[in-house]
Amino acid sequence: TNSMSELEQLCVNTIRAVSADQPQAANSGHPGAPMGCAPMAHLLWGETMMYSSKDPAWINRDRFVLSNGHACALQYTMLHLTGYNLTAKDLSEFRKIESKTPGHPEWYDTEGIEVCTGPLGQGISNAVGLAIAERHLAATYNEDNYPIFDHHTYVICGDGCLQEGVSAEASSLAGHLGLGRVIVLYDDNNITIDGSTELSFTEDVLKRYEAYGWHTQTVDEVVESLDALRTAIKNAQEVTDKPSLIKVKTLIGQGSPTKQGHHSAHGAPLGTDDLAAAKKAWGLPGDKMFYVPPEVQEYFDKAAAIGDAKRIAWEELFAKFSAEFPDKAAEISRRFAGKLPDGLLDKLPKHEFGKDKEVATRKSSQMCLEAIAPHMPELIGGSADLTPSNLTDYKDVVDFQKDSYMGRYLRFGIREHGMVAITNGIFAHGGLRPYCATFLVFVGYCIGSVRLSALSQFPVLFIMTHDSIGLGEDGPTHQPIETLESLRSMPNINVYRPADTNETAGAYHVALTSNKTPTVICCSRTTTKALQVSSIELAGKGGYVAVETENPDLILVASGSEVGPCVDAAEKLTAEGIATRVVSMPCQEVFLAQPASYQRVVLPGTVPTLSVEAASPHGWHRFSHSQIAMDGFGCSGASADVFKKFGFTVENISNKGKELVDFYKQAGNIPDLNNRPVFSAMNGGAH
């Protein structure tokens, strides 16, 4: 193999130096991985990837994911060198509040970042979603001589990413689907935070990936020559029917006189003396921070210009495509602008009270999918091997498989965590609106990825069925108790638990019109009682009066399958002289976003209020004086029997309602739930 040219060596060493300068300036961060991975970054941005720093959102760009997000200084260096909107000043503000260079990559802070990575294993799993999106769009829109969608997804990941279970789930599915456009460079540096990988990670990673159906290669040398890595990337590009993993042997902190190859290079700056000595050995001035030699800048300017020329050529191709296939071109533009098809929301189903059949809300959800899917080609999704239970398929839908990439139904298999991470990647690509599904209790398996949907402002639709003890016989291992509250406590996510078909359609309406907020629709396994006044509009307020009475003595507030028994209990109580209002609250977050005046009309706070939800009581205290809720795990038995055992019956709701009214009669005053201060920015400011 030829050894590196002087210019190549200088480019790679400059990447190392500028990447190590950032944690040094911040006195915090991870220099080691960027220094080891610098040769990979040089080849990817210097000659491999198709990108445009002048138009970072170009839809046919190659996607790059830094799965080991702690190495973000490397990505910031490359974006700076290739002309993205990232200056040396931005690099010097590494890990500072409101800088463009946060401590892990965040796509909304920094031009050229695709996804938020940091929790290990998420990025490589997002990449599988990015690749699914590319293959699906290519199969849907490309025509002879018009490869409109024709790009790769490149990943750099570390040992940690490949130890996390989420990457195993996503990689297994990627192999099954034959996603040949994914190319992963695995930084095999034998180091984790605790020390050597000998402590805990000695498996043969390539054999495992081979078993998943991946194409695998090893590159042993990237310090003296780039030829082996260059050849391996070319080989990977030529294998179109399998994803590729290239194991690249590196040294963490390559070039550091005292920390090279040692775990001390991982998570702390090198120190001024060590960094200066490294720079001198690389032929760079030891006392200059963020220094880029002119010939290095010239090299990356040329690389960026080549990328930009590719974008301009693609735009010319797209103009010709638009002339020949105007409908397809218009659809692509609409989809990438995030606009819904005209009239789509009007197609959501409406339940006519007293006429239409009552159903379980999981069935209502399927009715919504049936109504919108034929008119919404960007809708793509599936279930974690629970299709007959989640009811997430619909008439004439085609599976997305190796030989049918145009299909819109994803068989995720029993891989909940991987499913959500992949779904995040699909949304991140653009042009698609993904949904995914499992039992609500299994949010526990995927909440790390759900959290990233919310943090990333990805409006993913989650359909979570079997939403309470009402699922019955499967018992407490499958009956969610704390799950609703754990989701509700997460910022930027709407958690809907609809009571009937109209509320379910309302939840879909909110989900489809949310551009930056994911929605979880929690659906019942069993039939729920239809409400007389429910509507898409009322459900869109998050909470509303479902049964009105003049001057109520008692208010019952509930969600989902518990609203029906509350309606019956209210009728009984009112007949007995206790005028009872029922409030259906399918979504606390959306209700709390309504004007305070509306909230007070629905829940005055000065009328004894009892909440009823077959889940943890936490979160209901702000809306109610007392709660009928679950304070332990459920049990196995028929749905009606389980509800009865835990007190979710008309009789118990009536009795507890009476007790509450009596309690406050004796107490002499009713604490006003709304009588508390609301200060703006309690903590001084919001992100």
N, C-alpha and C positions, 0 to 999 in steps of 0.2 A: 504493500500500500504506500501511496505517496504521503509524505508528511505534510502537515499544514503549511500553506504559504505564510509568509510574514504578515500579510494583511489579514488572513484568516485568524492567525494567532492573536494579532492585535485586537481584532473585533471581539473574539471570545474573551480575552482578558479585560477589555473595556466593559463588556457586559458584567463580568465578575465584579469589577471595581465599583461600577455605578450601583450595582445591586447591593453590595456590602456597605456602600456609603449611606444608603437610606436607613437601615437599622442603627448605624453609627450616629446619624444626625438625630434620630428619635430617642437614642439610648434604649431601644426596645425593638424586638423583631427577630427575624430568622435569616441570617446571611448564608448559612451552610448549604442548603438545598439549591438556591440560585447559583452559587459558585460551582457546584457540581454539575448542574443542568445547563450551564451557559452554552456548551457546544450544541445541545439540542435546540435551544432557543435561536442560536445563530443560524442553524440550517433551516429551521421552520420559517422564521421571518425573512431570512436573507435570500432563500431560493426556493422554498417548497410551497408555502401557503399563498392563496389567492385572497387578497384583501385590499381595501381602499381606505387609507387614512383620511382622504378628502370626503368620503361618504361612508362612514362606519356602519350605516344601516343597510348598505347595498345587499339586496336579498339573496344574491347568489355567491356571497363571500364564503370562503371556508370558515367554519366555526372552530375556535380554539377554546379549550377548557383547561384551566390550571386546577386539577383536582386536589393537589396538595396546596390548598389556598394559602397556607402560612408562607409559602415561597413567593408571595405576590410581588415582592420587590423585583423579581425577575420579569414578571409581566409588565410592571410599570416601566422598567428600563426599556423593554422592547417597544412599548407604545410610544415612549419618549423618542427613541431613536428613529422610529419609522414615521414620525410626523403626525401622530394623533395629538389631540388637544391636552398635552401633558408636558409642562415646562420643567426646567431644572428647579425652579422655585417650588413647583408642586411636589417634586421628588424630595426636596428638603423639608417638606411639611408632612412627611410620612408618619402615619398613625396619630395625626393631630385632629382635633375636632373640626368638622366641616371641610377637611382637605379633600382633594381628589384622589388621595392615596391612603385609604383606610387600611387597617391591620389585616384584613382579609378582603378578597375582591368582592365588590358590590356593583352590580351592573348599572344602577341608577346614579352612582357617584362618578363613574369613570368611563369615558368614551372608549369603546373597543373591548369592554368586558361583556361576556355573554350571560353569565349566571353568577349568583352569589355562592362562593365555595368557601370552605373552611372546615365544617364538620366532615371528617374524612370519609371517603367513599361516595359522597353525594355527587361530586363533579363527574366522575367516570360514569355514574348512573344517569345523570342529566344528559351526557353525551349520547347514550343509547337513544334517549328521546329525541335529541336533535337529529340523529341519523334516521330514525323512523320517520320524522317529519319530512326530511329531504327526499327519502325514497318514495313516500306517499305522494308528495307534490310532483315529483318527477313522473311517477306513473299516471298521475291524473292530468297533468298539463303538457308534458313534453310532446312534441310532434317531430316527424322526420326532419332532420337538419335544424331543429330548434330545441337544443338542450337547455331550456330555460332554467331548470333546476338541475345542477350538475356540480355538486361540491362535496368536499370531505369534512369530517369532524376530527380534529386532532386533539389529543389529550396528553398532558404530562401528569403522571401520578407517582406517588411514592409507595413505600412498603405499607404505610398506615392505611392507605386507601384500599389496598388489596387484602388487608386483614379484616376490615369492616364487612359485616354480613350483607349490607345493602349492595355492595359492589358485586358480590357473588350472585345475588338474585338477578341483578340487571345484566351481568355478563353472561349468565346462563341463557337468558332470554335472547340476548343479542346473537349468541351462537346459533340458537334454534332458528332465528329469523334470517340468518345469513347476511348480516348487515356489513357488507364489505367496505362501506365508506367510513367506518370507524378505524382510526389508527391511534393506538395508545403507546406512548413512550414511557416505559416503566423505569423510573430512577432507582436502580438497585444499588443503594449505597451501604447496605448492611447496618444501618443505624436507626434506632428509634430513641425516644426521649430517655428511656431507662438505660440505654446503652446499646450493645450489639444486638442484632436480630437473633443471634445465637441464644439469647435469653428466652425467646418465645415464638420465633417464626422461622422454622427450618424446613418447611415443606418445599416441594418442587413446584413453584408457581407455574412454570411453563407447561408442565404435565397436566396440571389442573385446567389451565386454559385450553390446552389441546382437547381435553375431555369435554369441555364446553362446546367445542367445534370452532375454536379460533385458530388462525394461522399464527405461528409463533416463531420468533427469531431471537438470537442473542448477539449483542455487540459488546465485545470485551474491551474495546479501546477507543476513547474519544479525546484523549489528552494530546497525543502526538499527531493523530490523523483523523479526518472526518470521513474518509472513504467508506469504511465499513458501515457507518450510520447512514450515509447517503445511499448506499446500495440497499440497505435494509428498508429504508423508507420507500425507495423505488419498487422493491419487491412487494411491499405491502400494498402499494397503490395498484399493482398489477393483479393482486388476488382480489377479485371483485365479489366472490361469493362467500367470503368469511371475514369477520372482523379480525384485525391484526393487533398483536401485542409484541412489542420489541423490548426485550429486557436489555437495558443499557447499564453496564457496570460503571459506576462513578465513585468518586471520593467526595464525601461531604466536606465543604469548606476548602475545595481544591485551590491550592496556592497559599493558604494561610500558613505562616511559618510554625505556629505553635498549636493550631487546632485542626489542621487538615486530617480527615479520617476519624475524628473523635466526636462523640456526641455533644461536647461542649460547644461545637460550632452550630448546633441546631437552633437553639432558641434565645441566643443572646448576642449582642454586637461583638465584633472581633476585638475591639479595643483599639485606640488610636495608634499605638506602636506597632501592633501586629498588622493592622490594615496598611499603614505606611510602608512597612517592610515588604508586604505582598505586592503593593503597587510598584515599588522600585524593581522588584524581581520581574514584574511584567513589562518593564520599560515605560511605566507611567509616572508622572510626578507624584511623589509620596504625600505632598502637602495640599494637593488640590482635590476638592470634593466635586463630584458629578462632572468630572473632566472627560470630554469626548474628543479624541484626536480628530483633526479635520478629515483625514483619509477614511476614518471609520464612519464619520457622519456622511461623507460622500457616498460610501458603499451602501448605506441604508437608505439614503435619499434615492439612489438609483433603484434599489429593490422596491421602495414604495411607489416610484414612478411606473415601474413595470406592472405592479398591482393595479394602479389607477388606470393604466392603459387597458388592462383586462376588463375593468369595470366599464370603461367607455365602449369597448368592443361589444360587451354584453348588452349595453343600453341600445346600441345600434341594432343588434339582433332582436331585442325585445320590441323595438319600433316596427321592424319588419313583421315580426310575429303578430303584433297588434293589428297590422293592416290585413294580415291573412286570416287571423283567428280573433276577431274583435271581442267576441263574447268571452272567450277564455282569458284574454288579456284584462278585460274589465273586471272579471271575477277575481283574478290575482290581485289587482290593485285594490279592490274593495276589501278583500280578506286581509291584506297586509296593512291596510289603514285601520283595521279593527272595527269596521262598520258591519252591522247586522244586515241580512237581506231585508228588503222592503216588505212590510206586512208580516214579518215572522211572528212577532209577539201576539198578533191577533189570532194566530192559529192555536194558541194554548187552549187546552180543553176547559169547558165550564160545566160544572155539575148543577143540574136543575133539581132543587130540593123537592122531595116528595115524588119525583118522577124517575130520576136516574137511580141505578142500583148503587148501594153503598159498597165500598171496597176498602181493602187495606191500602195505606198510603204508598206502599212499595208498588202497588198496581197503578195508583194514580201517577206515580213517577214514570212508570212505563208508558202510560197514556200520553204524558207530556213528551217523552222521547219520540213516540210514534207520530205525534202531531208536528214536531219541529224538524226531525231528522231529514225527511225528504226534501225540505226547503233550505237546509243549512249544511251545505257540503263541507264546511270547515269543522263540523262536529265530528270528533273522533274519540273513541274511548272503549272501555270494557271493564271487566271485573276480574278479581283475583280468584278465579275458578269457582265463582258463586253465581253464574249467570241465571240458573233457574230459580235461585232464591232472591238475588238482588233485582231480577227482572230488568236488566240493563241492555238487552238486545231489542230489536224491533224488526218488523216485517221487511224482508228482502235485504237485510244488511249482510254485507260480505266480510268475511274474516280478513284481517291483515296478516298474511303469511308470506313465506319466502317466494311463493309463485303467484301471489296476489297482493302486491304492494298497493294497489288501488283501493283495497278493502278498508273499511272504517271501523271494524270491530276488533279490538285487541284482546287476545287471550293471554292475560298476564300470568296465568298460573298462580300457584299458591305462594305469592311473592309480594306481600302487601307493601313492605318498605321500598323495595325496588320499583313497584308499580307507581307509587306517588313521585319518586325521584325521576322516573322516566317521563311521567306526565308533566312535571315541571319543565323538563327539557323540551318536550313537544311544544308547550306554550312559548318557551323562550325563543324557539326557532322563528316564530311568526307565521301567520297565515292559517293557523289552526286553533280551535277551541276544544281542549281536551276535557274529558270527564273520566272518573274511575270509581270503583265501587268495591265494598266488602261489607262484612257485618260491623256495626258500630263499635262493638267491643274491641275489634282488631285495629282500631285507631291506635291502640297501645303498641302495636307492632310498627306503625308507620308515622308516628307523630313527629319524629325528627324531620321527615320530609314535608309533612303538612305545615310545620312551623316555617320551613323555608319558602313554601308557597305564599304564606302570609307576609313574611319579611321581604320577599322578592316582589310583592305586589302582583302576583300572577293569579288572575281570576279563574283558577281551576274549579271545576264543579265536582264535588265529592257526594256520591250517593251512598249513604250508609244506612243499611236496613237492619231489621231485627233490633230495634232501638231501645228496648227496655226489658224488664222482667216478663213483659207480655209475650216474649217469644216462647215462654213456657218450658216444654219438656227438656230442652237442651241443658237447662240448669244454670247454676251460678257461674260456671266457667265462661259461659257465652252471654250472660246477662249484664249489660253495661250499667254501672252505678255512678262512678265518678267521671265517666268519659265526657258527658255533656259539659260539666263544669270545667274540666281541664281544657276543652276546646273554647268554651266561652271566655275563659280567663286569658286567652291568647289575643294580642292586639291584631287588628286588621283582618278579621275573619267573621263572616256572618253565619251563625249556627241556627238553621231553621229546623223546627220540629212541627211539621204541619198536622192539623187535626183532620183534614179531609181533602178531597180532590181540588177544590177551589184554592185552599191554602197552599197545596203542593204546587199548583200552577203559578200562584203568587211567588213562591220561593224560586221557581224556574225563571220567572220574570225578573226578579231581583238579580239572580245569578247571571243571566244573559246580558243585563244592562250594567253590570259592575265591570269596570275596566281595570281596577287595581286591587280588587278584594275577592279572595276566594269565598265560596259558599259551600257549607256542608248541609245537605238535606237529609235529616234523620227520619227514616220511614218505618212504619209499623209492619210487623209480620201479619197481624190479624186485622179484620175489618174494623173500621172506625165509624162512628156515628156522623152523618153529614150535618152540618150546621145550617140553620135557616138563612142566616144573613151573610155567611162567608162569601168573600169575593177576592179576585186577584188584587183589586185596589186596596181592600182592607188589610189583606195579608202583607201587602207592600208597605204598610205602616208599622209592621212588627208586632202590634198589639191593638185590640179594638174590643168594643163591647159586643159580645155575641148574643147575650140575652139581657134585655133592658127591663128595668122596673122603676117606677117613680120612687124617689127618696129611699134608696136601698138601705137596709139595716146591716147587710152583709155583702161582701164581694168575694166571689170565688175566682181565682186566676189560675189558669192551667195551660199546658201545651199538649199537642199530640193526642194520643189515645185517651188521655185523662179529661179532655174537654167534654166529651160525650157524657160520662157519668156526672160531671159537674152540672151540665144542662138539666139532667134528670133530677139531681139533688136540689137544684134551684127551684124547680117546679114544685117539688115536695115541700120545701121550706116555705116558699111563698104561700102555698095553700095553707100552711100551718101558722101563717101570720108573721113570718120573718121575710120581708121583701128582699129578694136576693138577685144581685146582678152577676152575670158571668162574663169574665174577660178571657178571650183567647189570646195567648201571647206566643205565636209561633217563633218569634225571633227577638230576643232581648236587645241585641246590638242595634237592630234597625229601629226598635221602639225608642231606645234611648237617644237615637239621632233625631227624633221628631221634636218639634217645638215643645218647650216646657208646658205651655198652655194646653196643648193636646194631651200630653201625658197626664196632666192633672184632671182633665175631663174624664179620661178613661179610669184612672186610679187616683181618686182624690187624696188618698193617704189618711183621711180622717174618718173613714168608714172601716169597721173591722174587716180585715182582708185575710183570706186563707188561701195559700198557694197549694196546688195539687200537682205533683209530678213524680212519676215512678223512677226517681233517680235521687242523687245526693241533694240535700236541701241547700247547699252553699250557693250563694248568688241570689236566692229568692228572698232573703231577708230585706233587701232594699225595696221590694215590691209588696211585702206581706207582713202581717203581724205574727202569723203562725204558719207552720208548714206541715202538710202531709207528704212525707218523702221517705226515702230509704236511708236507714242508718246502719245497714249491714249489707251483706251480699244476699242474693236471691235464693231460690231453690228450684228443684226440678219438679214439674207437675204440669197439669193442664193450665193453659193461660188463665182462664177464668178463676181457677182455684188459687193460683199464685197471686193474682190481683186481690182476691178476697183475703188471703192469709195476711197480706201486708197492708190492708186497709184501703184499697183503691176501689171501694164500692159506693154505690149511691147512699146506702145506709150509714156507713162510717163517715162519709163526707158530710152528710146531713147532721149527724150527731156532733161531729167536731165543729161544724159551723155554729150550731146552737151553743156549744160550750164556749166558743170564742165570743159570741155576742153577750152571753151571760157574764163572762169574765170582765168585760169592759163596762157592763152595767154596774157591777159591784165595785169596780175600780174607780168609777166616777169620771174618768177621762180617757180619751183614746189618743195615744201619741201620734202626731202627724208625721207620717213617713216622709213627706216632702219638705218638712220644716228642718232643713239643714243647709248650711252654706255651700254654694258651688263657686269656688274660686277658680279663675282661669289659671292654667299652668301652675298647679299646686307645687310642682317641683322646679319651677323657674323657667321651664321651656320644654317644648316637645321637639323630637327629631322630625 
